Amino acid sequence: MATIYINKENLFYNLNKISSINPNIIAVIKDNAYGHGIITISKLLKEFGIKKVAVRNNAEADIVKGFFEEVLVFNPLTNRNAFNISYAINSLNQLKKNRHPYIHLKINTGMNRNGIEIDEIDKAFEIILKKEFELKGVFSHFCCSEEEGTDRFIQYEKFKEVKEKVIKFCKEHSIKKPYFHIANSTALSFLPDTFDYVRPGIAIYGGIEGYKPVMSLVAKALHTRVIKNDGVGYNKKFFSKEEIKITTVDVGYADGIPYFKNGCILKNTKAVGKISMDYMAVLGEFKEVVVFDDIKEFVKNFDTITYDILVKMSPRIKRVIK
Ligand SMILES: *Cc1c(COP(=O)(O)O)cnc(C)c1O
């Protein structure tokens, strides 16, 4: 079976680069650490000195709660949980039902996906006081941080207003000030103020420009054959008149590689024809084949984004730190 190598040096390079902007990092490791392997990545983040992470759900929080001081759950259940787990509050309704004491209030500043509205903040405060929740954080999320000339500054300004409002409320009621966070990866480079914590995901894994790739996928060759005037794979989509060597390698779309019908450019060679569930055919003779070692290059084969390919890499594939 293929192997996923996790490049520790590049991971640490990315973390250092983020730290130079703001050293207070909530590392986003949701969805199996963007497919990199949540335990493997958690160990490395801990070694680097990361204290806070964000995960998708309670199941992921349970896996990593031993590694970190605080684990923020983006989409939690309503039951109670461990002391170092915090729940994101995505709506007033959820806040009303919530029974977990440590919360981060999410404010909708324009993404219109989840979070309470700015004019619902007073109502939320009421519930927080009455139920004696500990407000650990207040946050929001950008809809278009990578695009210039969009709502990103409107959202930034709104969040600054939110911060003032929350601080005023905390003073009035003598409760501890929460910390504020809004910056995802692409916001890191343009925000005049990144607030108390930053919340990057894809930058950590090197899936955007300026950061180094962390994942590489290396497949094992099963055998090499010579063909001439013949086709390869399903429907013989690839056909060669010339005599050529073809190597079958042991990864396919079941492992998370996006489906392709007509070949695909790899690091040192080309896959040809249609990809199979568990295999693909590449041009040439190899013992092993680097399917990709920079997701930013590999993604160009497909009509999708780096996140989408990384996050779907099968958890069955062995992760090895190198
Ligand atoms: C996924 C996610 C992030 C990280 O986004 P990147 O674009 O990967 O940096 C941050 N905050 C929230 C709420 C998210 O869902």
The ligand as a Tripos MOL2 file, in Angstrom:
@<TRIPOS>MOLECULE
LIG
   15    15     1     0     0
SMALL
NO_CHARGES

@<TRIPOS>ATOM
      1 C1        -11.7370   25.4970    8.7300 C.3       1 LIG1
      2 C2        -11.8170   26.7040    9.5420 C.ar      1 LIG1
      3 C3        -10.6800   27.5210    9.7620 C.ar      1 LIG1
      4 C4         -9.3700   27.3240    9.0480 C.3       1 LIG1
      5 O1         -9.4750   27.8280    7.7240 O.3       1 LIG1
      6 P1         -8.2310   27.8140    6.7120 P.3       1 LIG1
      7 O2         -8.7580   28.4560    5.4810 O.co2     1 LIG1
      8 O3         -7.8890   26.3840    6.4820 O.co2     1 LIG1
      9 O4         -7.1420   28.5680    7.3600 O.co2     1 LIG1
     10 C5        -10.8060   28.5520   10.6730 C.ar      1 LIG1
     11 N1        -11.9760   28.8090   11.2960 N.ar      1 LIG1
     12 C6        -13.0810   28.0820   11.0730 C.ar      1 LIG1
     13 C7        -14.3290   28.4390   11.7840 C.3       1 LIG1
     14 C8        -13.0460   27.0180   10.1800 C.ar      1 LIG1
     15 O5        -14.1530   26.2970    9.9660 O.3       1 LIG1
@<TRIPOS>BOND
     1     1     2 1
     2     2     3 ar
     3     2    14 ar
     4     3     4 1
     5     3    10 ar
     6     4     5 1
     7     5     6 1
     8     6     7 2
     9     6     8 1
    10     6     9 1
    11    10    11 ar
    12    11    12 ar
    13    12    13 1
    14    12    14 ar
    15    14    15 1
@<TRIPOS>SUBSTRUCTURE
     1 LIG1         1 GROUP 0 **** ****
